[in-house]
């Protein structure tokens, strides 16, 4: 399934390595569930998903990954193409997102450790993520970079608590012997969510770019015969790469057409930058919807204490003081 969704970023759903791989993955998943449900020692104890707290936490982490992965993939590309940043510089440009993530994750751990409560915290963080992504849908070619940093910081502050607290919630909700399976399931669904989210967001990005580029070229006064050629499939992929975009356009044109194109280059480059900005902004709507759905799910969470006999409650196991085993939320 992961192979199929990863290949979706460069192929159609009907491609055997996309739709076919996903179908095979679903078949194996069904077979896996069939076997695991009957195994005496399952790799993944399916009964952990009957626990509402675990199921909501896993589903929420799956959805949060939609927004996070889209942000760390599409924003660096925007900085490289529109702002002319190098690959290294584009990595520096998303540091506000990562700073917000790290700081909020650390603060969330401290808050939960001291209060033992997390439901309101998680609701607030998911709404912060949705708000940050909503602000990023206003991305345009002329948007000031410090403003984008602020938007990223807000989104990062919404992501951090999810990465820190959902793990603690899951670990506190299962018997000690199922701790590894529950934690790894949470991480696995986070990775699957990111891959699926990227595939869908990539489709939204590509579709929007195809629609907006002719529109922006026309609005910039580029002749229809030129805009029609620039909006072609392979040409479009080449023009949204990194480097000197104007020089790339001139180099791709026949020698006899270069003099005609030269005075149009600033308008063409500006139109491409605007179209790519609109396409990048559109890709964040998926993350907004996912964050809001996750917030609705979290509203149904039951808060469980982090230091109680939950880990000692496994049938057939000796009862032990759970405080000996409970990990520090920090």
ZAMARGU-4260 file (C-alpha; in steps of 0.2 Angstrom, whole numbers, plus 5000, padded with zeros to 4 digits):
<rodrens>
0) 5000/5000/5000 | 5014/5012/5004 | 5023/5009/4988 | 5006/5012/4978 | 5003/5028/4987
5) 5021/5034/4985 | 5020/5031/4967 | 5004/5041/4965 | 5014/5057/4966 | 5021/5053/4948
10) 5008/5042/4941 | 4989/5039/4939 | 4978/5029/4951 | 4975/5016/4937 | 4994/5013/4935
15) 4998/4995/4940 | 5011/5001/4952 | 4998/5013/4960 | 4981/5006/4960 | 4988/4988/4958
20) 5000/4989/4972 | 4986/4997/4984 | 4974/4983/4979 | 4988/4970/4983 | 4991/4979/4999
25) 4973/4978/5004 | 4972/4960/5000 | 4987/4956/5011 | 4980/4967/5025 | 4964/4957/5025
30) 4974/4941/5025 | 4984/4948/5039 | 4969/4952/5050 | 4961/4935/5046 | 4977/4926/5053
35) 4980/4938/5067 | 4962/4936/5074 | 4965/4918/5076 | 4983/4918/5082 | 4988/4913/5099
40) 5002/4925/5100 | 4998/4938/5087 | 5010/4951/5080 | 4997/4965/5083 | 4984/4960/5096
45) 4968/4966/5087 | 4959/4968/5103 | 4969/4984/5107 | 4958/4993/5094 | 4943/4988/5103
50) 4949/5000/5116 | 4941/5017/5111 | 4955/5027/5118 | 4968/5018/5108 | 4957/5018/5092
55) 4954/5037/5093 | 4972/5040/5097 | 4978/5030/5082 | 4965/5037/5070 | 4969/5055/5076
60) 4988/5052/5073 | 4984/5045/5056 | 4975/5061/5052 | 4987/5073/5059 | 5001/5066/5048
65) 4991/5073/5033 | 4994/5091/5037 | 5012/5088/5044 | 5019/5078/5029 | 5011/5090/5017
70) 5019/5105/5025 | 5036/5098/5026 | 5036/5093/5008 | 5027/5107/4999 | 5034/5122/5008
75) 5052/5119/5004 | 5048/5117/4986 | 5039/5133/4986 | 5054/5142/4994 | 5065/5134/4981
80) 5055/5139/4966 | 5047/5155/4971 | 5060/5162/4983 | 5075/5155/4973 | 5081/5147/4989
85) 5094/5132/4988 | 5089/5115/4995 | 5099/5119/5011 | 5091/5136/5013 | 5074/5129/5010
90) 5077/5118/5025 | 5082/5133/5036 | 5066/5141/5030 | 5054/5128/5038 | 5064/5129/5055
95) 5049/5139/5063 | 5038/5124/5059 | 5050/5113/5068 | 5053/5125/5082 | 5034/5126/5086
100) 5033/5107/5085 | 5048/5104/5097 | 5043/5118/5109 | 5025/5112/5110 | 5029/5094/5111
105) 5040/5098/5126 | 5027/5109/5134 | 5013/5097/5132 | 5024/5083/5140 | 5027/5095/5155
110) 5008/5100/5156 | 5002/5082/5156 | 5015/5076/5168 | 5009/5089/5181 | 4991/5089/5178
115) 4987/5071/5171 | 4975/5079/5159 | 4976/5080/5141 | 4959/5081/5132 | 4957/5100/5131
120) 4976/5101/5127 | 4974/5090/5112 | 4958/5099/5106 | 4967/5116/5107 | 4982/5109/5098
125) 4972/5101/5084 | 4962/5118/5082 | 4979/5127/5081 | 4985/5115/5068 | 4969/5118/5057
130) 4971/5137/5060 | 4989/5137/5055 | 4986/5127/5039 | 4971/5138/5035 | 4983/5153/5036
135) 4995/5144/5024 | 4980/5143/5011 | 4983/5162/5009 | 5000/5158/5002 | 5004/5169/4987
140) 5020/5173/4977 | 5021/5190/4985 | 5018/5184/5003 | 5031/5190/5015 | 5042/5176/5022
145) 5041/5182/5040 | 5022/5181/5039 | 5024/5163/5032 | 5036/5159/5047 | 5022/5165/5059
150) 5009/5153/5050 | 5022/5139/5051 | 5025/5142/5069 | 5007/5141/5073 | 5005/5125/5063
155) 5020/5117/5072 | 5013/5121/5089 | 4997/5112/5084 | 5007/5096/5078 | 5019/5094/5093
160) 5007/5089/5106 | 5000/5075/5095 | 5017/5068/5092 | 5021/5068/5111 | 5004/5065/5120
165) 4995/5052/5109 | 5010/5040/5113 | 5007/5042/5131 | 4988/5040/5130 | 4990/5024/5120
170) 5004/5017/5132 | 4993/5021/5147 | 4977/5013/5140 | 4984/4995/5137 | 4991/4981/5148
175) 5010/4982/5150 | 5013/4966/5139 | 5004/4975/5124 | 5014/4991/5126 | 5026/4987/5111
180) 5012/4982/5099 | 5001/4997/5104 | 5015/5010/5102 | 5022/5003/5086 | 5004/5002/5079
185) 5003/5021/5082 | 5019/5025/5074 | 5014/5014/5059 | 4998/5023/5056 | 5007/5039/5057
190) 5018/5034/5043 | 5003/5027/5033 | 4993/5043/5036 | 5008/5054/5030 | 5010/5044/5014
195) 4992/5043/5010 | 4990/5062/5014 | 5004/5066/5002 | 4997/5056/4988 | 4980/5065/4989
200) 4988/5082/4992 | 5000/5079/4978 | 4985/5076/4967 | 4976/5092/4973 | 4992/5101/4970
205) 4995/5095/4952 | 4977/5097/4947 | 4976/5115/4954 | 4993/5119/4945 | 4986/5113/4929
210) 4971/5124/4931 | 4979/5140/4937 | 4994/5141/4926 | 4985/5145/4910 | 4974/5157/4920
215) 4989/5166/4927 | 4998/5167/4911 | 4983/5175/4902 | 4981/5187/4917 | 4999/5192/4915
220) 4997/5196/4896 | 5006/5181/4889 | 5000/5177/4871 | 4988/5162/4871 | 5000/5152/4859
225) 5014/5154/4872 | 5004/5150/4887 | 4996/5134/4879 | 5014/5127/4876 | 5020/5132/4894
230) 5005/5123/4902 | 5009/5106/4894 | 5012/5091/4905 | 5030/5088/4904 | 5035/5106/4901
235) 5025/5110/4917 | 5035/5098/4927 | 5051/5105/4920 | 5046/5123/4924 | 5042/5120/4942
240) 5060/5114/4946 | 5073/5124/4955 | 5086/5135/4947 | 5084/5151/4935 | 5067/5148/4929
245) 5068/5162/4915 | 5084/5154/4909 | 5076/5137/4908 | 5061/5144/4898 | 5073/5152/4886
250) 5084/5137/4884 | 5069/5126/4881 | 5063/5137/4867 | 5068/5135/4849 | 5082/5148/4844
255) 5071/5157/4832 | 5058/5160/4846 | 5070/5166/4860 | 5070/5184/4855 | 5051/5184/4855
260) 5050/5176/4872 | 5064/5186/4880 | 5053/5202/4884 | 5039/5190/4890 | 5050/5181/4903
265) 5046/5192/4918 | 5028/5190/4915 | 5029/5171/4912 | 5040/5168/4928 | 5028/5179/4939
270) 5013/5169/4932 | 5021/5152/4936 | 5026/5158/4953 | 5008/5163/4957 | 5001/5147/4950
275) 5013/5137/4960 | 5009/5147/4976 | 4990/5144/4973 | 4993/5125/4970 | 5003/5124/4986
280) 4990/5133/4996 | 4976/5122/4989 | 4986/5106/4995 | 4984/5112/5013 | 4965/5111/5013
285) 4966/5092/5015 | 4976/5094/5031 | 4963/5106/5038 | 4949/5094/5035 | 4960/5080/5043
290) 4964/5091/5058 | 4946/5095/5061 | 4940/5077/5060 | 4954/5072/5072 | 4947/5086/5084
295) 4930/5079/5083 | 4937/5061/5087 | 4947/5068/5102 | 4931/5076/5109 | 4925/5058/5112
300) 4941/5053/5121 | 4940/5047/5139 | 4955/5053/5150 | 4964/5039/5158 | 4977/5041/5172
305) 4995/5038/5167 | 5000/5030/5183 | 4987/5017/5189 | 4984/4998/5188 | 4980/4999/5169
310) 4996/4990/5165 | 4993/4977/5178 | 4976/4972/5172 | 4981/4959/5159 | 4971/4943/5162
315) 4982/4929/5170 | 4996/4941/5175 | 5001/4945/5193 | 4995/4962/5199 | 5009/4974/5201
320) 5010/4993/5206 | 5009/5001/5189 | 5019/5016/5195 | 5035/5004/5194 | 5033/5003/5176
325) 5024/5019/5170 | 5036/5029/5159 | 5038/5047/5163 | 5027/5058/5152 | 5042/5070/5150
</rodrens>
